[in-house]
Amino acid sequence: MDSEYRIILNVGGVRHETYKHTLKKIPATRLSRLTTSLANYDPVLNEYFFDRHPSVFNQILNYYRTGKLHYPLDVCGPLFEEELKYWGLDANEVEPCCWMTYTQHRDTQDVLSTLDKLDIEIDQDRLNNEEEIYRRFGWEDDYHNDSLSAWQKAKPKIWRLFDEPSSSQGAQVIAVVSVFFLIAAILVFCLKTHPGFRVPEIATPHSNST
């Protein structure tokens, strides 16, 4: 009878029925190795129960039927990957039409991972720079012991304002103002030496005394 070749799969409360030879199309997978001796087989209901995501399984079972693995749009990428891993399927078999959508989460995770690394590197550089600055002032021990006074904390900040223009916006403003006054001073000096800007001296008559 035809029923001898059929198999019932209960996934997350949703029952699916297919042929046994359909599940043999993709060997070395969980569904291709089903036997009645497995713990998840119910002899009373004559079905296999899997407490997995029922919506994802629709696409997985269709993969056995059609040979095409499509990505369901109602689940996230990591969940789909987890389900594929459970059923023993290769994520690289996802159809080209779904590949871009499916791999978006990987690209997002790569970007977030890169940003996290940059944040860590920036924080580490900042700590290293702070330590170097306090070493210059001879306060390295106080810095490590967290016993810096208010003046010890303020002095490096003031120093950086004038010595490191790229350290903050305030330092950049001071640098621009300093350059402006420097250029103005040079310009005034040059104008003073130009004949056109000199003030002529007025000769005063000398009276002859008799």
Secondary structure as a PSIPRED ss2 file (coil, helix, strand):
# PSIPRED VFORMAT (PSIPRED V4.0)

   1 M C   1.000  0.000  0.000
   2 D H   0.000  1.000  0.000
   3 S H   0.000  1.000  0.000
   4 E H   0.000  1.000  0.000
   5 Y H   0.000  1.000  0.000
   6 R E   0.000  0.000  1.000
   7 I E   0.000  0.000  1.000
   8 I E   0.000  0.000  1.000
   9 L E   0.000  0.000  1.000
  10 N E   0.000  0.000  1.000
  11 V E   0.000  0.000  1.000
  12 G C   1.000  0.000  0.000
  13 G C   1.000  0.000  0.000
  14 V E   0.000  0.000  1.000
  15 R E   0.000  0.000  1.000
  16 H E   0.000  0.000  1.000
  17 E E   0.000  0.000  1.000
  18 T E   0.000  0.000  1.000
  19 Y E   0.000  0.000  1.000
  20 K H   0.000  1.000  0.000
  21 H H   0.000  1.000  0.000
  22 T H   0.000  1.000  0.000
  23 L H   0.000  1.000  0.000
  24 K C   1.000  0.000  0.000
  25 K C   1.000  0.000  0.000
  26 I C   1.000  0.000  0.000
  27 P C   1.000  0.000  0.000
  28 A C   1.000  0.000  0.000
  29 T C   1.000  0.000  0.000
  30 R C   1.000  0.000  0.000
  31 L H   0.000  1.000  0.000
  32 S H   0.000  1.000  0.000
  33 R H   0.000  1.000  0.000
  34 L C   1.000  0.000  0.000
  35 T C   1.000  0.000  0.000
  36 T C   1.000  0.000  0.000
  37 S C   1.000  0.000  0.000
  38 L C   1.000  0.000  0.000
  39 A C   1.000  0.000  0.000
  40 N C   1.000  0.000  0.000
  41 Y E   0.000  0.000  1.000
  42 D E   0.000  0.000  1.000
  43 P C   1.000  0.000  0.000
  44 V C   1.000  0.000  0.000
  45 L C   1.000  0.000  0.000
  46 N C   1.000  0.000  0.000
  47 E E   0.000  0.000  1.000
  48 Y E   0.000  0.000  1.000
  49 F E   0.000  0.000  1.000
  50 F E   0.000  0.000  1.000
  51 D C   1.000  0.000  0.000
  52 R C   1.000  0.000  0.000
  53 H C   1.000  0.000  0.000
  54 P H   0.000  1.000  0.000
  55 S H   0.000  1.000  0.000
  56 V H   0.000  1.000  0.000
  57 F H   0.000  1.000  0.000
  58 N H   0.000  1.000  0.000
  59 Q H   0.000  1.000  0.000
  60 I H   0.000  1.000  0.000
  61 L H   0.000  1.000  0.000
  62 N H   0.000  1.000  0.000
  63 Y H   0.000  1.000  0.000
  64 Y H   0.000  1.000  0.000
  65 R H   0.000  1.000  0.000
  66 T H   0.000  1.000  0.000
  67 G C   1.000  0.000  0.000
  68 K C   1.000  0.000  0.000
  69 L E   0.000  0.000  1.000
  70 H C   1.000  0.000  0.000
  71 Y C   1.000  0.000  0.000
  72 P C   1.000  0.000  0.000
  73 L C   1.000  0.000  0.000
  74 D C   1.000  0.000  0.000
  75 V C   1.000  0.000  0.000
  76 C C   1.000  0.000  0.000
  77 G H   0.000  1.000  0.000
  78 P H   0.000  1.000  0.000
  79 L H   0.000  1.000  0.000
  80 F H   0.000  1.000  0.000
  81 E H   0.000  1.000  0.000
  82 E H   0.000  1.000  0.000
  83 E H   0.000  1.000  0.000
  84 L H   0.000  1.000  0.000
  85 K H   0.000  1.000  0.000
  86 Y H   0.000  1.000  0.000
  87 W H   0.000  1.000  0.000
  88 G C   1.000  0.000  0.000
  89 L C   1.000  0.000  0.000
  90 D C   1.000  0.000  0.000
  91 A H   0.000  1.000  0.000
  92 N H   0.000  1.000  0.000
  93 E H   0.000  1.000  0.000
  94 V E   0.000  0.000  1.000
  95 E C   1.000  0.000  0.000
  96 P H   0.000  1.000  0.000
  97 C H   0.000  1.000  0.000
  98 C H   0.000  1.000  0.000
  99 W H   0.000  1.000  0.000
 100 M H   0.000  1.000  0.000
 101 T H   0.000  1.000  0.000
 102 Y H   0.000  1.000  0.000
 103 T C   1.000  0.000  0.000
 104 Q H   0.000  1.000  0.000
 105 H H   0.000  1.000  0.000
 106 R H   0.000  1.000  0.000
 107 D H   0.000  1.000  0.000
 108 T H   0.000  1.000  0.000
 109 Q H   0.000  1.000  0.000
 110 D H   0.000  1.000  0.000
 111 V H   0.000  1.000  0.000
 112 L H   0.000  1.000  0.000
 113 S H   0.000  1.000  0.000
 114 T H   0.000  1.000  0.000
 115 L H   0.000  1.000  0.000
 116 D H   0.000  1.000  0.000
 117 K H   0.000  1.000  0.000
 118 L H   0.000  1.000  0.000
 119 D H   0.000  1.000  0.000
 120 I H   0.000  1.000  0.000
 121 E H   0.000  1.000  0.000
 122 I H   0.000  1.000  0.000
 123 D H   0.000  1.000  0.000
 124 Q H   0.000  1.000  0.000
 125 D H   0.000  1.000  0.000
 126 R H   0.000  1.000  0.000
 127 L H   0.000  1.000  0.000
 128 N H   0.000  1.000  0.000
 129 N H   0.000  1.000  0.000
 130 E H   0.000  1.000  0.000
 131 E H   0.000  1.000  0.000
 132 E H   0.000  1.000  0.000
 133 I H   0.000  1.000  0.000
 134 Y H   0.000  1.000  0.000
 135 R H   0.000  1.000  0.000
 136 R H   0.000  1.000  0.000
 137 F C   1.000  0.000  0.000
 138 G C   1.000  0.000  0.000
 139 W C   1.000  0.000  0.000
 140 E H   0.000  1.000  0.000
 141 D H   0.000  1.000  0.000
 142 D H   0.000  1.000  0.000
 143 Y H   0.000  1.000  0.000
 144 H H   0.000  1.000  0.000
 145 N C   1.000  0.000  0.000
 146 D C   1.000  0.000  0.000
 147 S C   1.000  0.000  0.000
 148 L C   1.000  0.000  0.000
 149 S C   1.000  0.000  0.000
 150 A H   0.000  1.000  0.000
 151 W H   0.000  1.000  0.000
 152 Q H   0.000  1.000  0.000
 153 K H   0.000  1.000  0.000
 154 A H   0.000  1.000  0.000
 155 K H   0.000  1.000  0.000
 156 P H   0.000  1.000  0.000
 157 K H   0.000  1.000  0.000
 158 I H   0.000  1.000  0.000
 159 W H   0.000  1.000  0.000
 160 R H   0.000  1.000  0.000
 161 L H   0.000  1.000  0.000
 162 F H   0.000  1.000  0.000
 163 D H   0.000  1.000  0.000
 164 E C   1.000  0.000  0.000
 165 P H   0.000  1.000  0.000
 166 S H   0.000  1.000  0.000
 167 S H   0.000  1.000  0.000
 168 S C   1.000  0.000  0.000
 169 Q H   0.000  1.000  0.000
 170 G H   0.000  1.000  0.000
 171 A H   0.000  1.000  0.000
 172 Q H   0.000  1.000  0.000
 173 V H   0.000  1.000  0.000
 174 I H   0.000  1.000  0.000
 175 A H   0.000  1.000  0.000
 176 V H   0.000  1.000  0.000
 177 V H   0.000  1.000  0.000
 178 S H   0.000  1.000  0.000
 179 V H   0.000  1.000  0.000
 180 F H   0.000  1.000  0.000
 181 F H   0.000  1.000  0.000
 182 L H   0.000  1.000  0.000
 183 I H   0.000  1.000  0.000
 184 A H   0.000  1.000  0.000
 185 A H   0.000  1.000  0.000
 186 I H   0.000  1.000  0.000
 187 L H   0.000  1.000  0.000
 188 V H   0.000  1.000  0.000
 189 F H   0.000  1.000  0.000
 190 C H   0.000  1.000  0.000
 191 L H   0.000  1.000  0.000
 192 K H   0.000  1.000  0.000
 193 T H   0.000  1.000  0.000
 194 H C   1.000  0.000  0.000
 195 P H   0.000  1.000  0.000
 196 G H   0.000  1.000  0.000
 197 F H   0.000  1.000  0.000
 198 R C   1.000  0.000  0.000
 199 V C   1.000  0.000  0.000
 200 P C   1.000  0.000  0.000
 201 E C   1.000  0.000  0.000
 202 I C   1.000  0.000  0.000
 203 A C   1.000  0.000  0.000
 204 T C   1.000  0.000  0.000
 205 P C   1.000  0.000  0.000
 206 H C   1.000  0.000  0.000
 207 S C   1.000  0.000  0.000
 208 N C   1.000  0.000  0.000
 209 S C   1.000  0.000  0.000
 210 T C   1.000  0.000  0.000
